[in-house]
Amino acid sequence: MALWGVTDADEAKPKWAVQGGAVDPSNIFATAEGWVLRHYKKGDQSEYWDEVLVAVDGLVGAGGRGTDTLGSADITAVFFEESTYAAGATGTVVVIYNEKVDVTNGATLTVTVTGASNPTATAAAQTGTNRVEFTFTCAAADKVHTIGAQTISGTIKDAGTNTASDKVFVLGDTIGAGGSGTTKTITTT
């Protein structure tokens, strides 16, 4: 078995990258060059550099092995950006794809809140990213927020193409708040 996926049947990111380990798998995605690890220079993730981990021809785009052998972009993780939020604050749900996607303004998903109305998390237009951010307004204090299995509304396509990307995620795609750990919920303070 290969240490990384190269076809639509095996889209695995390099298998040595594990959640909670030294390398965050949500920062690994497929490009025309192959599997890439994004290194952030600042905590706010406004600056970065990309390292090609595995050069793979035709993984995304045309190549000698074929064209888009990885198939359409798939969701690999969903999580709350932070592990806690204040009541009424702006929260963020992050959806990670295995390759870069383009998102139209207004794509949405639902955050479930125990004992309160469920807010809609909305994404602004984003181009060429594997990390799609949806923002929502947190409920009152002491309310538990969760991300349930669902289908994202709106248009999400593989970057620079008209190929529709995966918009359905299951509970198994949801990882710990902050992108690590096992606590998949947040409680407002």
C-alpha positions in Angstrom: 0.0 0.0 0.0 1.3 3.4 -0.9 2.0 6.0 1.8 -0.2 8.5 -0.1 -3.2 8.3 -2.5 -3.0 8.9 -6.2 -6.4 7.9 -7.5 -10.1 8.6 -6.8 -10.2 5.2 -5.1 -7.4 6.1 -2.7 -7.3 9.8 -2.0 -5.4 9.4 1.3 -3.2 12.3 2.3 0.3 11.1 3.3 -0.5 8.6 6.0 2.3 9.7 8.4 0.4 13.0 9.0 -2.0 12.3 11.9 -4.3 14.6 13.8 -2.6 15.8 17.0 0.9 14.8 15.6 3.8 17.0 14.6 2.2 17.6 11.1 -1.4 18.6 10.9 -3.1 16.7 8.1 -5.5 19.6 7.5 -2.5 21.6 6.1 -1.9 18.9 3.4 -3.7 19.1 0.1 -3.3 18.0 -3.5 -2.1 20.4 -6.2 -0.8 20.1 -9.8 2.7 19.6 -8.3 1.6 16.7 -6.0 0.8 16.5 -2.2 1.7 19.8 -0.5 2.2 20.8 3.1 1.3 24.4 3.9 3.5 26.0 6.6 2.0 29.1 8.2 4.4 31.9 9.2 1.9 33.7 11.5 -0.7 32.6 13.9 -3.5 34.3 12.0 -2.5 32.2 8.9 -2.2 35.3 6.7 1.3 34.3 5.5 2.5 30.9 4.4 4.8 28.9 2.2 4.0 25.5 0.6 6.3 22.5 0.6 5.9 19.7 -2.0 6.0 16.5 0.0 5.3 14.0 -2.9 5.6 15.0 -6.5 2.8 13.3 -8.4 2.1 14.0 -12.1 -1.6 14.4 -13.0 -2.9 14.3 -9.4 -4.8 17.5 -10.0 -4.8 18.8 -13.6 -3.3 17.2 -16.7 -0.3 15.0 -16.6 1.4 12.0 -18.1 -0.4 9.6 -15.7 -3.8 11.1 -16.7 -5.9 14.1 -15.8 -7.3 14.7 -12.3 -6.5 11.2 -11.2 -7.6 12.2 -7.7 -11.1 13.0 -8.9 -13.2 15.8 -7.5 -12.3 17.5 -4.2 -13.5 15.6 -1.1 -14.1 16.8 2.5 -11.4 15.4 4.9 -12.2 17.3 8.1 -14.8 19.7 9.7 -14.3 21.5 13.0 -14.9 24.6 15.0 -11.9 27.0 14.6 -11.6 27.7 18.4 -12.4 25.4 21.4 -14.5 28.2 23.2 -16.4 31.2 22.1 -18.1 34.0 24.1 -21.9 34.3 23.9 -22.8 36.4 20.8 -19.3 36.2 19.3 -18.6 35.3 15.7 -17.7 31.7 15.5 -16.0 29.8 12.7 -16.6 26.4 11.2 -13.7 25.1 9.1 -14.2 22.6 6.3 -11.0 21.0 5.0 -10.7 19.6 1.4 -8.1 17.3 0.0 -7.4 19.7 -2.8 -8.0 23.4 -3.5 -11.6 24.6 -4.2 -13.4 27.7 -5.2 -16.5 28.8 -3.2 -19.2 31.1 -4.2 -20.4 33.8 -1.8 -23.2 32.5 0.4 -22.4 28.8 0.8 -24.0 27.7 4.1 -24.1 24.9 6.7 -26.0 24.6 10.0 -24.6 24.7 13.5 -26.8 22.8 16.0 -27.4 24.5 19.4 -28.9 22.6 22.3 -31.8 24.6 23.8 -31.7 27.5 21.3 -32.2 28.2 17.6 -29.7 26.8 15.2 -27.5 29.5 13.5 -26.6 29.3 9.8 -22.8 29.5 9.1 -22.1 31.3 5.9 -18.9 31.3 3.7 -17.7 34.4 1.9 -16.4 33.8 -1.7 -13.0 32.0 -1.5 -10.8 31.0 -4.4 -8.0 28.4 -4.5 -8.2 27.2 -0.9 -8.4 23.8 0.7 -9.6 25.5 4.0 -13.2 26.9 3.6 -14.3 29.1 6.5 -18.0 29.5 7.5 -18.9 32.2 10.1 -21.9 32.2 12.5 -23.1 34.1 15.6 -22.8 32.1 18.8 -25.8 31.5 21.0 -26.3 32.7 24.6 -24.0 31.6 27.4 -23.8 28.0 28.5 -25.2 26.6 25.2 -23.6 23.6 23.5 -22.9 23.9 19.8 -22.3 20.9 17.5 -21.7 20.3 13.8 -24.0 17.5 12.6 -23.8 15.4 9.4 -25.2 17.5 6.5 -24.9 18.8 3.0 -23.4 22.2 2.5 -25.6 24.5 0.3 -24.1 26.8 -2.4 -21.5 26.2 -5.0 -18.2 24.6 -4.3 -16.0 23.5 -7.2 -12.5 22.2 -7.7 -10.2 25.2 -8.1 -10.2 26.8 -11.6 -12.7 24.2 -13.0 -16.4 23.5 -13.3 -16.1 20.2 -11.5 -18.4 20.1 -8.5 -16.7 19.3 -5.2 -18.0 17.1 -2.4 -20.4 19.0 -0.2 -21.7 16.1 2.0 -20.0 15.3 5.3 -20.7 12.7 7.9 -20.0 12.7 11.7 -16.8 10.8 11.0 -15.5 13.9 9.2 -15.9 16.1 12.3 -12.8 16.4 14.4 -12.0 18.2 17.7 -12.6 21.9 18.1 -9.5 23.9 17.2 -8.6 21.1 14.7 -7.3 18.7 17.2 -8.4 16.6 20.2 -11.5 14.7 20.7 -14.0 17.4 22.0 -16.2 18.0 19.0 -18.5 20.5 20.6 -18.1 24.0 22.0 -19.9 25.7 24.9 -20.4 29.4 24.9 -19.1 31.4 27.9 
